[in-house]
Amino acid sequence: MKFLLTSAGINNKSIHDALVDMLDKSIADSNALCIPTAMYGHPWVGPGVKAWEFISGKEDNPMVDLGWKSVGILELTALPSISEDRWVPLVRETDVLLVAGGDALYLGYWMKQSGLADLLPSLGAVYVGMSAGSMVMAPKIGDFFVSWNPPSGGDETLSMVDFAMFPHLDHEMLPYNTMAAAERWAAGMQGPAYAIDDQTAIKVIDGEVEVVTEGNWKLFTP
């Protein structure tokens, strides 16, 4: 699977061009599924209006509203209650998964419970994450970002990539997301860790990592 791990969606030309390159066809010819699940676990974003804004493409961070051929909803909390025949073929046929931000541990829990986590490595789709939707692909998120606590405890996520992410670096609405805070966070991680601002994304194809940016970022190594 190809990963485009963003802090705030497809919000500049460099990230947009990277997405089109990964799709190998135009956005207008591509079918998308959006996954709002992470939003429900975070007190700032859902459920309610923010979840609707993401699904409808009315939010400020461009993902769902890019001009896809079609957009569907994949709600992970519903999947355990229906047959895999109802949703697995749909996921296998889609061109891109658009995964909202919110709470990374909540999202990781439901990716595992739903079976999507097991399915992801075999997919040919492009996985586009935003904030927590990106962080969930890491081995861990770090105590700095723990809000919702999974039944098993801890801050472990899916380990689909071998690095961790600190999104929204120096965001005006998040005064604690400074480079100094990112450095302290990275010191507690056990592998490579990226701090990225909202103009930056991380592209991963077959394990090869490329930073796509029109902003500010830093790689911390153990």
PAGUVEX-992943 format. One record per residue: x, y, z of N, C-alpha, C in turn; residue in one letter; residue number from 1. Coordinates in pm, 1 decimal. Example, Ala and Ser with C-alpha at 12.3 -4.5 7.8 and 13.67 -1.06 7.14 Angstrom:
BEGIN
<atom <1319.0,-569.0,780.0>,<1230.0,-450.0,780.0>,<1320.0,-330.0,780.0>,A,1>
<atom <1285.0,-225.0,708.0>,<1367.0,-106.0,714.0>,<1290.0,3.0,787.0>,S,2>
//
This chain:
BEGIN
<atom <84.0,-120.1,0.0>,<0.0,0.0,0.0>,<87.0,124.5,0.0>,M,1>
<atom <38.6,228.6,-64.1>,<106.8,357.7,-67.0>,<45.4,448.1,41.0>,K,2>
<atom <130.5,523.6,109.5>,<84.2,610.9,216.7>,<120.9,756.3,186.7>,F,3>
<atom <23.5,844.6,202.1>,<48.2,988.0,199.9>,<-2.1,1041.0,333.9>,L,4>
<atom <92.4,1065.7,423.7>,<60.7,1096.3,563.0>,<75.1,1245.8,584.6>,L,5>
<atom <-37.3,1314.1,598.4>,<-39.6,1459.0,605.9>,<-72.2,1505.8,746.7>,T,6>
<atom <-40.6,1631.0,773.4>,<-80.3,1694.7,897.7>,<-221.7,1752.3,885.7>,S,7>
<atom <-253.4,1807.7,768.5>,<-380.0,1880.9,755.5>,<-446.2,1864.5,619.5>,A,8>
<atom <-426.1,1752.2,554.4>,<-493.1,1728.5,428.1>,<-411.3,1772.1,308.1>,G,9>
<atom <-478.2,1776.7,193.8>,<-411.7,1806.3,65.5>,<-422.5,1956.4,42.0>,I,10>
<atom <-341.1,2032.8,113.8>,<-365.0,2177.0,118.8>,<-257.4,2262.6,52.3>,N,11>
<atom <-173.0,2202.2,-32.6>,<-87.2,2283.6,-119.4>,<-55.1,2205.3,-246.2>,N,12>
<atom <2.9,2271.4,-343.1>,<25.3,2209.3,-474.0>,<122.1,2092.1,-465.9>,K,13>
<atom <223.8,2101.8,-383.0>,<322.3,1993.9,-373.9>,<258.3,1864.8,-323.3>,S,14>
<atom <175.0,1876.1,-219.8>,<108.9,1757.4,-166.7>,<5.2,1705.3,-266.6>,I,15>
<atom <-65.9,1796.5,-331.4>,<-163.7,1758.0,-433.2>,<-96.1,1683.2,-546.9>,H,16>
<atom <16.3,1733.6,-594.5>,<88.5,1667.6,-703.6>,<138.7,1530.1,-661.4>,D,17>
<atom <181.9,1518.3,-536.5>,<228.1,1388.8,-485.6>,<113.3,1288.6,-485.3>,A,18>
<atom <-5.5,1332.2,-446.4>,<-121.8,1243.7,-445.4>,<-154.3,1194.8,-585.6>,L,19>
<atom <-159.3,1285.3,-681.9>,<-191.7,1246.7,-819.8>,<-87.9,1148.9,-873.5>,V,20>
<atom <38.7,1172.8,-841.8>,<145.6,1083.0,-884.9>,<127.5,943.5,-825.1>,D,21>
<atom <86.0,936.0,-700.9>,<67.1,807.3,-635.1>,<-55.2,733.3,-688.9>,M,22>
<atom <-156.3,807.7,-731.7>,<-276.9,745.8,-786.9>,<-254.8,686.7,-925.1>,L,23>
<atom <-159.0,740.0,-998.8>,<-132.0,699.1,-1137.8>,<-247.8,730.5,-1231.5>,D,24>
<atom <-338.3,816.9,-1188.1>,<-445.1,865.7,-1273.7>,<-500.7,990.8,-1208.5>,K,25>
<atom <-590.6,1056.5,-1276.7>,<-641.2,1182.6,-1222.6>,<-735.1,1158.4,-1104.5>,S,26>
<atom <-750.7,1261.1,-1023.7>,<-847.2,1254.2,-914.2>,<-988.6,1236.3,-968.7>,I,27>
<atom <-1018.1,1299.9,-1079.4>,<-1152.2,1290.1,-1138.5>,<-1186.0,1149.4,-1185.2>,A,28>
<atom <-1085.7,1065.2,-1204.2>,<-1107.4,926.8,-1245.5>,<-1092.0,828.2,-1129.9>,D,29>
<atom <-1079.6,878.8,-1008.7>,<-1050.1,794.1,-892.9>,<-1167.6,789.4,-795.7>,S,30>
<atom <-1191.7,670.5,-740.5>,<-1296.8,650.6,-641.5>,<-1237.6,650.3,-500.9>,N,31>
<atom <-1304.4,717.0,-410.1>,<-1253.3,734.2,-274.0>,<-1352.6,681.7,-170.7>,A,32>
<atom <-1297.5,636.5,-58.3>,<-1376.0,608.3,61.1>,<-1321.7,694.0,174.0>,L,33>
<atom <-1407.8,764.2,245.2>,<-1362.2,843.8,358.8>,<-1394.0,771.7,489.3>,C,34>
<atom <-1304.0,785.1,583.8>,<-1314.9,716.8,712.4>,<-1314.7,822.4,823.2>,I,35>
<atom <-1429.7,852.6,882.1>,<-1438.9,957.4,984.9>,<-1415.1,907.6,1127.6>,P,36>
<atom <-1390.8,779.6,1147.3>,<-1396.9,715.6,1279.4>,<-1313.0,784.4,1386.6>,T,37>
<atom <-1191.7,827.6,1353.2>,<-1103.5,888.0,1453.3>,<-1166.7,1008.7,1521.0>,A,38>
<atom <-1255.7,1076.6,1450.9>,<-1315.8,1198.6,1503.1>,<-1399.2,1172.3,1626.7>,M,39>
<atom <-1463.7,1056.1,1633.5>,<-1555.5,1027.8,1743.7>,<-1482.7,1012.8,1876.6>,Y,40>
<atom <-1354.5,979.3,1871.7>,<-1279.4,957.8,1993.3>,<-1214.0,1081.7,2051.0>,G,41>
<atom <-1225.5,1193.5,1981.2>,<-1156.6,1316.0,2024.2>,<-1259.5,1421.5,2064.6>,H,42>
<atom <-1245.4,1480.3,2181.4>,<-1349.5,1573.1,2229.9>,<-1361.3,1701.2,2148.9>,P,43>
<atom <-1259.9,1736.7,2071.8>,<-1265.8,1861.4,1995.9>,<-1339.2,1848.7,1863.0>,W,44>
<atom <-1352.5,1727.9,1811.0>,<-1398.2,1717.4,1671.7>,<-1521.9,1631.8,1648.9>,V,45>
<atom <-1560.4,1547.3,1739.1>,<-1676.4,1466.4,1704.8>,<-1726.4,1385.8,1822.7>,G,46>
<atom <-1844.2,1324.8,1809.0>,<-1932.0,1328.2,1692.6>,<-2007.3,1460.9,1680.2>,P,47>
<atom <-2077.0,1476.3,1569.3>,<-2154.0,1598.5,1549.2>,<-2115.1,1672.8,1423.7>,G,48>
<atom <-2106.9,1804.9,1435.7>,<-2088.5,1892.2,1319.8>,<-1957.0,1865.5,1247.8>,V,49>
<atom <-1847.2,1849.2,1323.4>,<-1716.9,1832.6,1259.9>,<-1711.5,1705.9,1174.6>,K,50>
<atom <-1772.3,1598.3,1224.6>,<-1775.7,1474.4,1146.6>,<-1854.0,1494.1,1017.3>,A,51>
<atom <-1965.5,1564.6,1025.9>,<-2043.8,1593.0,904.6>,<-1963.2,1678.7,807.4>,W,52>
<atom <-1890.7,1777.2,859.5>,<-1811.0,1863.4,772.1>,<-1705.2,1783.9,697.4>,E,53>
<atom <-1641.4,1688.7,764.9>,<-1542.6,1605.0,696.7>,<-1607.8,1520.4,588.1>,F,54>
<atom <-1714.3,1450.2,623.5>,<-1779.7,1360.0,528.7>,<-1833.4,1435.9,407.5>,I,55>
<atom <-1886.4,1555.2,429.9>,<-1949.1,1633.0,322.6>,<-1849.2,1717.1,243.3>,S,56>
<atom <-1723.6,1721.4,289.0>,<-1625.0,1804.3,221.3>,<-1636.4,1951.0,252.9>,G,57>
<atom <-1700.9,1984.5,364.9>,<-1721.8,2124.7,401.9>,<-1616.5,2177.4,498.4>,K,58>
<atom <-1519.4,2093.8,535.8>,<-1420.1,2137.8,632.3>,<-1310.5,2219.9,564.7>,E,59>
<atom <-1222.0,2277.9,645.0>,<-1116.7,2364.4,592.6>,<-999.7,2287.8,533.4>,D,60>
<atom <-984.1,2160.4,570.6>,<-869.9,2081.7,525.2>,<-910.0,1995.4,406.4>,N,61>
<atom <-858.8,2024.0,287.3>,<-906.7,1955.8,166.3>,<-870.3,1807.0,164.2>,P,62>
<atom <-972.0,1724.4,152.3>,<-955.7,1580.5,131.6>,<-1072.9,1526.0,50.4>,M,63>
<atom <-1192.5,1535.4,109.1>,<-1310.9,1479.2,45.0>,<-1356.6,1563.7,-73.8>,V,64>
<atom <-1323.2,1692.0,-72.2>,<-1376.8,1785.2,-172.5>,<-1281.6,1812.5,-288.3>,D,65>
<atom <-1196.1,1717.3,-321.9>,<-1095.2,1741.8,-425.8>,<-1144.5,1715.6,-567.6>,L,66>
<atom <-1264.6,1662.7,-581.9>,<-1317.7,1636.0,-715.2>,<-1309.8,1490.3,-755.6>,G,67>
<atom <-1327.2,1400.2,-658.7>,<-1321.2,1256.5,-685.1>,<-1434.9,1211.9,-776.2>,W,68>
<atom <-1413.3,1102.5,-847.3>,<-1519.0,1043.9,-930.0>,<-1636.5,1002.9,-842.9>,K,69>
<atom <-1606.6,943.9,-727.5>,<-1710.1,910.7,-630.0>,<-1647.2,910.6,-491.4>,S,70>
<atom <-1729.0,935.7,-390.6>,<-1684.8,930.7,-251.7>,<-1787.5,852.0,-170.9>,V,71>
<atom <-1739.3,752.4,-97.9>,<-1824.9,676.2,-7.8>,<-1775.0,688.4,134.6>,G,72>
<atom <-1851.2,634.8,228.4>,<-1815.0,638.4,370.7>,<-1787.2,496.7,418.3>,I,73>
<atom <-1676.6,480.0,487.7>,<-1644.7,353.5,552.4>,<-1637.0,380.8,702.6>,L,74>
<atom <-1742.1,346.0,775.4>,<-1746.4,369.8,919.0>,<-1700.4,244.0,992.6>,E,75>
<atom <-1582.7,250.5,1052.5>,<-1519.6,131.9,1108.1>,<-1595.9,73.0,1225.1>,L,76>
<atom <-1663.2,155.9,1304.0>,<-1735.5,103.2,1419.8>,<-1853.2,15.2,1378.4>,T,77>
<atom <-1901.4,30.3,1254.8>,<-2013.9,-49.9,1206.0>,<-1968.7,-184.0,1148.2>,A,78>
<atom <-1844.3,-193.8,1105.8>,<-1801.0,-311.4,1028.8>,<-1807.9,-443.3,1105.8>,L,79>
<atom <-1775.8,-446.4,1236.3>,<-1784.4,-575.8,1305.2>,<-1924.7,-635.8,1309.3>,P,80>
<atom <-2026.1,-553.7,1285.9>,<-2164.1,-601.7,1296.1>,<-2222.0,-646.4,1162.0>,S,81>
<atom <-2143.2,-638.3,1054.5>,<-2192.5,-681.3,923.4>,<-2093.2,-779.7,862.3>,I,82>
<atom <-2138.7,-852.6,764.2>,<-2053.8,-951.5,697.4>,<-1941.2,-883.7,620.4>,S,83>
<atom <-1824.1,-948.3,619.6>,<-1712.4,-895.0,540.9>,<-1746.5,-886.3,392.4>,E,84>
<atom <-1837.9,-970.8,347.1>,<-1879.2,-965.5,206.0>,<-1942.8,-832.8,169.9>,D,85>
<atom <-1991.1,-760.1,271.5>,<-2057.6,-633.4,247.4>,<-1959.6,-518.9,226.8>,R,86>
<atom <-1836.2,-531.9,282.3>,<-1746.0,-416.8,276.7>,<-1606.2,-445.9,222.7>,W,87>
<atom <-1556.2,-567.8,236.7>,<-1420.1,-595.9,189.7>,<-1406.2,-576.0,38.8>,V,88>
<atom <-1498.6,-625.7,-44.6>,<-1485.4,-600.0,-189.0>,<-1485.2,-450.2,-222.3>,P,89>
<atom <-1563.5,-372.4,-149.5>,<-1568.2,-227.8,-170.5>,<-1431.6,-164.5,-144.7>,L,90>
<atom <-1368.4,-206.0,-34.5>,<-1236.8,-151.8,-0.1>,<-1132.1,-195.7,-101.5>,V,91>
<atom <-1138.9,-320.1,-145.0>,<-1039.9,-370.2,-241.4>,<-1048.2,-298.1,-375.5>,R,92>
<atom <-1166.5,-250.1,-409.7>,<-1186.6,-186.1,-539.2>,<-1160.0,-36.0,-538.5>,E,93>
<atom <-1149.1,23.9,-421.5>,<-1135.1,169.7,-415.9>,<-993.6,213.1,-451.8>,T,94>
<atom <-979.9,336.6,-497.0>,<-849.1,390.8,-535.2>,<-778.2,459.8,-420.5>,D,95>
<atom <-855.5,513.3,-325.5>,<-794.0,591.1,-217.9>,<-880.2,584.8,-92.4>,V,96>
<atom <-813.3,576.2,22.4>,<-879.0,588.1,151.3>,<-843.0,723.1,211.1>,L,97>
<atom <-942.7,801.2,248.3>,<-923.9,934.0,305.8>,<-958.7,925.1,454.2>,L,98>
<atom <-857.0,934.1,539.6>,<-875.6,901.9,681.0>,<-863.4,1028.4,765.2>,V,99>
<atom <-971.1,1063.2,832.3>,<-979.7,1187.9,908.6>,<-891.5,1184.4,1032.3>,A,100>
<atom <-864.3,1304.5,1084.1>,<-796.4,1318.5,1211.3>,<-892.7,1302.0,1327.6>,G,101>
<atom <-837.6,1308.2,1446.9>,<-915.5,1290.7,1568.8>,<-827.5,1227.5,1674.7>,G,102>
<atom <-861.3,1108.6,1718.5>,<-782.7,1037.3,1818.2>,<-718.9,914.4,1754.9>,D,103>
<atom <-586.0,909.4,1754.3>,<-513.6,802.5,1685.8>,<-533.5,667.1,1753.1>,A,104>
<atom <-539.0,663.4,1885.5>,<-557.5,535.5,1954.1>,<-698.0,480.9,1933.5>,L,105>
<atom <-797.0,568.7,1932.6>,<-933.6,526.1,1903.8>,<-943.4,470.6,1762.2>,Y,106>
<atom <-880.6,539.6,1667.8>,<-880.6,493.8,1529.4>,<-809.0,359.4,1517.7>,L,107>
<atom <-693.1,346.5,1580.8>,<-620.0,221.0,1574.4>,<-699.5,105.2,1631.8>,G,108>
<atom <-768.5,130.0,1743.2>,<-851.3,26.1,1804.4>,<-956.9,-23.2,1706.4>,Y,109>
<atom <-1026.9,69.9,1640.7>,<-1134.0,29.1,1550.7>,<-1081.9,-24.2,1417.8>,W,110>
<atom <-962.6,15.6,1378.1>,<-902.6,-48.9,1260.1>,<-876.9,-196.4,1287.9>,M,111>
<atom <-832.4,-226.9,1408.8>,<-808.6,-366.6,1445.5>,<-940.0,-441.3,1464.3>,K,112>
<atom <-1034.6,-381.4,1537.7>,<-1162.2,-448.2,1564.8>,<-1240.3,-477.2,1437.2>,Q,113>
<atom <-1231.1,-386.3,1341.8>,<-1307.6,-400.4,1217.7>,<-1245.0,-498.7,1120.6>,S,114>
<atom <-1115.1,-524.2,1135.4>,<-1043.7,-607.3,1038.3>,<-973.5,-528.3,930.4>,G,115>
<atom <-993.7,-396.4,927.9>,<-929.3,-316.7,823.5>,<-777.3,-318.5,838.2>,L,116>
<atom <-726.6,-319.8,960.7>,<-581.2,-320.6,980.2>,<-516.8,-442.0,913.5>,A,117>
<atom <-582.4,-557.2,923.4>,<-528.8,-677.5,859.8>,<-536.1,-670.4,708.5>,D,118>
<atom <-632.9,-596.2,658.6>,<-654.3,-587.2,514.1>,<-560.0,-487.2,446.8>,L,119>
<atom <-519.6,-383.8,518.5>,<-444.8,-273.5,457.9>,<-320.4,-316.3,379.4>,L,120>
<atom <-235.3,-404.6,431.8>,<-111.6,-436.2,357.9>,<-134.1,-497.4,219.9>,P,121>
<atom <-250.7,-556.1,197.0>,<-277.3,-621.5,68.5>,<-345.6,-530.3,-32.7>,S,122>
<atom <-375.8,-407.0,6.6>,<-451.2,-317.6,-80.8>,<-360.7,-245.1,-179.7>,L,123>
<atom <-416.2,-215.7,-296.1>,<-345.9,-134.2,-394.4>,<-381.5,12.6,-385.5>,G,124>
<atom <-471.5,47.3,-293.4>,<-517.7,185.2,-279.9>,<-410.2,273.8,-219.1>,A,125>
<atom <-427.1,404.1,-238.4>,<-345.7,503.7,-169.6>,<-415.0,537.2,-37.9>,V,126>
<atom <-341.4,531.1,70.3>,<-391.6,567.1,201.7>,<-351.2,711.0,228.0>,Y,127>
<atom <-449.7,800.4,244.0>,<-423.5,940.8,273.8>,<-472.2,969.5,414.6>,V,128>
<atom <-380.3,994.6,504.8>,<-416.0,1025.1,641.7>,<-404.0,1173.4,670.8>,G,129>
<atom <-483.8,1219.9,765.3>,<-472.9,1357.0,814.3>,<-457.4,1351.5,965.7>,M,130>
<atom <-350.2,1409.4,1018.0>,<-328.0,1417.3,1162.1>,<-332.9,1277.6,1224.3>,S,131>
<atom <-431.0,1248.2,1310.7>,<-439.4,1116.1,1372.3>,<-452.1,1004.9,1269.0>,A,132>
<atom <-512.3,1035.3,1155.1>,<-521.3,938.3,1047.2>,<-385.8,901.2,990.5>,G,133>
<atom <-288.1,988.9,1008.6>,<-149.3,959.2,973.2>,<-75.5,894.6,1088.7>,S,134>
<atom <-92.1,949.9,1207.4>,<-20.1,902.0,1325.9>,<-46.3,755.0,1354.5>,M,135>
<atom <-165.5,705.1,1321.6>,<-202.5,567.6,1351.4>,<-117.1,466.7,1276.0>,V,136>
<atom <-51.5,507.8,1169.9>,<32.5,417.1,1094.4>,<166.9,391.1,1161.9>,M,137>
<atom <202.5,471.0,1261.9>,<330.6,460.8,1331.3>,<330.4,344.8,1430.9>,A,138>
<atom <447.6,305.4,1482.6>,<450.6,204.9,1589.0>,<388.2,255.0,1719.5>,P,139>
<atom <411.0,384.1,1752.0>,<359.2,444.5,1874.6>,<330.1,591.2,1847.5>,K,140>
<atom <249.1,653.5,1935.8>,<223.3,796.7,1917.9>,<290.1,881.3,2025.7>,I,141>
<atom <331.6,820.6,2137.5>,<393.2,896.8,2245.9>,<289.5,949.2,2343.6>,G,142>
<atom <328.4,961.8,2469.8>,<235.6,1004.3,2574.8>,<177.6,1143.8,2550.2>,D,143>
<atom <251.5,1228.4,2478.1>,<206.7,1365.1,2449.6>,<69.1,1365.8,2383.7>,F,144>
<atom <39.5,1262.4,2304.9>,<-83.2,1260.0,2225.9>,<-190.0,1165.6,2280.9>,F,145>
<atom <-166.5,1103.9,2394.2>,<-264.9,1008.7,2447.3>,<-380.3,1083.8,2512.7>,V,146>
<atom <-501.1,1054.6,2466.3>,<-623.6,1110.1,2523.8>,<-719.2,996.0,2555.5>,S,147>
<atom <-768.8,930.0,2451.3>,<-852.7,810.9,2468.0>,<-762.7,691.7,2498.5>,W,148>
<atom <-801.1,611.4,2595.7>,<-719.6,496.6,2634.9>,<-784.1,366.5,2586.8>,N,149>
<atom <-713.5,289.4,2504.3>,<-766.9,162.0,2458.1>,<-773.8,61.3,2572.0>,P,150>
<atom <-856.1,-43.0,2559.7>,<-867.3,-142.6,2666.4>,<-733.4,-204.4,2706.1>,P,151>
<atom <-642.5,-217.9,2609.6>,<-513.0,-278.6,2637.4>,<-414.2,-180.6,2699.1>,S,152>
<atom <-449.5,-51.8,2702.4>,<-358.8,50.2,2752.7>,<-247.2,78.5,2654.1>,G,153>
<atom <-154.0,164.6,2694.8>,<-38.6,193.7,2611.4>,<-67.4,291.6,2499.7>,G,154>
<atom <36.9,320.6,2420.2>,<24.5,415.9,2309.2>,<64.0,352.0,2176.8>,D,155>
<atom <58.2,217.8,2170.2>,<97.0,149.0,2048.0>,<-10.7,164.5,1940.3>,E,156>
<atom <36.6,181.7,1817.4>,<-55.9,190.3,1703.6>,<-22.4,78.9,1603.4>,T,157>
<atom <-29.7,100.2,1474.5>,<-35.0,-11.9,1380.4>,<98.2,-55.9,1320.8>,L,158>
<atom <202.7,25.7,1332.9>,<336.2,-11.6,1281.5>,<336.5,-42.2,1132.0>,S,159>
<atom <255.3,30.0,1054.9>,<259.0,14.6,909.6>,<376.8,89.9,848.5>,M,160>
<atom <428.0,189.8,921.6>,<552.6,257.3,885.8>,<642.6,250.9,1009.3>,V,161>
<atom <770.8,277.4,991.1>,<864.4,258.5,1101.7>,<904.3,388.6,1170.2>,D,162>
<atom <825.1,493.2,1152.6>,<853.5,621.9,1215.6>,<726.2,677.4,1278.2>,F,163>
<atom <744.8,770.9,1371.6>,<632.3,837.1,1437.7>,<617.7,979.7,1385.9>,A,164>
<atom <501.7,1040.4,1412.3>,<472.2,1173.9,1360.2>,<415.4,1265.8,1467.0>,M,165>
<atom <463.9,1388.2,1466.3>,<414.2,1497.7,1551.2>,<354.1,1599.9,1455.0>,F,166>
<atom <220.9,1600.1,1435.4>,<159.5,1689.3,1336.2>,<132.1,1828.9,1392.0>,P,167>
<atom <89.0,1917.2,1303.8>,<46.1,2053.3,1339.6>,<155.7,2131.4,1411.9>,H,168>
<atom <277.8,2114.9,1367.7>,<390.1,2186.8,1427.8>,<368.8,2337.6,1416.4>,L,169>
<atom <386.5,2408.7,1527.5>,<376.7,2555.3,1532.7>,<241.5,2607.7,1484.6>,D,170>
<atom <135.3,2530.5,1507.1>,<1.3,2574.5,1467.2>,<-47.2,2683.4,1563.0>,H,171>
<atom <-108.1,2788.2,1506.5>,<-150.0,2902.3,1588.3>,<-259.7,2866.0,1688.3>,E,172>
<atom <-336.5,2760.4,1659.5>,<-442.8,2718.2,1750.4>,<-394.9,2615.3,1854.2>,M,173>
<atom <-270.6,2571.6,1841.0>,<-216.2,2468.6,1929.7>,<-83.5,2517.9,1986.8>,L,174>
<atom <-88.1,2605.1,2086.4>,<33.9,2670.3,2135.7>,<135.8,2574.2,2196.3>,P,175>
<atom <94.3,2451.5,2230.0>,<188.4,2355.6,2287.3>,<263.2,2275.7,2179.4>,Y,176>
<atom <222.7,2289.8,2054.8>,<286.1,2213.4,1946.9>,<407.8,2286.6,1891.1>,N,177>
<atom <503.1,2314.2,1976.0>,<624.5,2385.4,1937.1>,<733.6,2286.4,1898.1>,T,178>
<atom <838.6,2337.7,1835.0>,<951.2,2252.3,1800.8>,<1017.7,2197.9,1927.5>,M,179>
<atom <1023.1,2278.7,2033.8>,<1080.5,2231.0,2159.6>,<998.0,2115.6,2216.6>,A,180>
<atom <864.4,2127.0,2208.6>,<778.6,2018.1,2255.7>,<798.4,1894.0,2170.3>,A,181>
<atom <812.4,1913.4,2038.8>,<835.8,1800.1,1949.2>,<967.3,1730.4,1981.4>,A,182>
<atom <1068.5,1807.7,2016.4>,<1198.2,1748.8,2050.2>,<1188.3,1665.5,2177.8>,E,183>
<atom <1114.2,1715.6,2277.1>,<1094.5,1637.7,2399.6>,<1015.2,1510.2,2371.5>,R,184>
<atom <912.1,1523.4,2289.4>,<832.8,1406.7,2249.3>,<919.5,1303.0,2179.5>,W,185>
<atom <1001.4,1348.7,2084.4>,<1085.6,1257.4,2007.2>,<1185.4,1184.1,2095.1>,A,186>
<atom <1230.7,1248.4,2201.4>,<1327.4,1185.9,2292.3>,<1269.0,1062.4,2360.9>,A,187>
<atom <1137.3,1055.1,2369.9>,<1072.5,940.5,2430.8>,<1032.6,832.0,2333.6>,G,188>
<atom <1056.1,853.8,2203.5>,<1022.3,754.6,2102.0>,<1142.4,663.0,2079.7>,M,189>
<atom <1118.4,544.3,2027.2>,<1224.3,445.0,2011.4>,<1277.3,434.6,1869.2>,Q,190>
<atom <1227.0,516.5,1779.5>,<1270.5,511.9,1641.2>,<1267.2,650.0,1580.1>,G,191>
<atom <1282.3,659.0,1448.7>,<1275.4,789.8,1382.0>,<1141.6,857.5,1407.8>,P,192>
<atom <1144.3,989.2,1417.0>,<1023.2,1065.0,1446.0>,<1027.1,1197.3,1370.6>,A,193>
<atom <918.0,1228.2,1302.5>,<907.3,1350.6,1224.4>,<814.0,1449.3,1293.0>,Y,194>
<atom <857.3,1572.6,1303.4>,<767.4,1683.3,1335.3>,<733.1,1752.5,1204.2>,A,195>
<atom <603.6,1768.0,1175.0>,<561.7,1826.6,1047.5>,<454.5,1931.6,1070.4>,I,196>
<atom <462.3,2038.9,993.0>,<357.3,2140.9,1001.9>,<248.1,2109.8,900.3>,D,197>
<atom <149.2,2199.3,892.3>,<31.6,2171.5,810.0>,<57.1,2184.6,660.1>,D,198>
<atom <175.9,2229.9,620.8>,<212.6,2237.6,479.2>,<304.5,2122.8,438.5>,Q,199>
<atom <309.5,2019.3,521.1>,<403.0,1908.9,500.8>,<330.9,1775.3,505.0>,T,200>
<atom <378.2,1680.8,424.9>,<328.5,1543.3,426.4>,<447.4,1448.9,410.6>,A,201>
<atom <425.2,1323.0,443.2>,<527.5,1220.0,427.7>,<472.8,1113.3,333.6>,I,202>
<atom <544.0,1091.6,225.9>,<505.8,996.0,121.9>,<586.1,867.1,143.0>,K,203>
<atom <517.4,753.4,145.8>,<583.5,624.9,166.6>,<534.8,526.2,61.1>,V,204>
<atom <628.4,478.4,-20.5>,<598.5,376.7,-121.0>,<702.2,266.4,-107.6>,I,205>
<atom <655.3,143.6,-80.7>,<744.9,28.6,-64.8>,<856.1,56.6,35.6>,D,206>
<atom <820.1,124.4,142.6>,<916.0,152.5,247.8>,<1005.8,271.5,224.5>,G,207>
<atom <1001.9,329.0,104.8>,<1083.0,446.1,73.8>,<1009.1,571.5,119.6>,E,208>
<atom <1077.0,653.1,199.3>,<1015.0,769.7,262.3>,<1063.1,897.7,194.5>,V,209>
<atom <967.5,985.3,163.0>,<998.9,1115.4,103.4>,<914.1,1222.5,171.7>,E,210>
<atom <976.6,1329.7,213.8>,<903.8,1442.1,271.8>,<860.7,1536.0,159.3>,V,211>
<atom <732.5,1567.1,156.9>,<674.6,1658.8,58.4>,<631.3,1783.1,134.8>,V,212>
<atom <690.0,1897.0,102.9>,<665.1,2011.2,190.8>,<674.2,2145.2,120.0>,T,213>
<atom <593.9,2237.6,168.9>,<608.0,2379.6,139.2>,<614.9,2455.0,272.0>,E,214>
<atom <653.4,2382.7,376.4>,<653.4,2441.1,509.6>,<774.4,2402.1,590.9>,G,215>
<atom <749.0,2360.9,715.9>,<856.2,2336.7,811.6>,<844.8,2195.6,868.3>,N,216>
<atom <957.4,2129.9,885.0>,<957.4,1994.7,940.3>,<1095.9,1962.8,994.6>,W,217>
<atom <1102.1,1854.7,1072.8>,<1231.4,1809.8,1123.1>,<1225.0,1661.2,1151.6>,K,218>
<atom <1331.2,1590.3,1117.5>,<1345.5,1449.8,1148.5>,<1432.8,1433.6,1272.0>,L,219>
<atom <1381.2,1363.9,1371.9>,<1458.9,1329.8,1490.9>,<1496.0,1182.4,1482.8>,F,220>
<atom <1622.9,1151.7,1502.4>,<1667.0,1012.4,1499.2>,<1716.5,971.0,1637.4>,T,221>
<atom <1699.1,843.1,1671.9>,<1738.3,798.1,1806.3>,<1887.1,818.7,1833.3>,P,222>
//
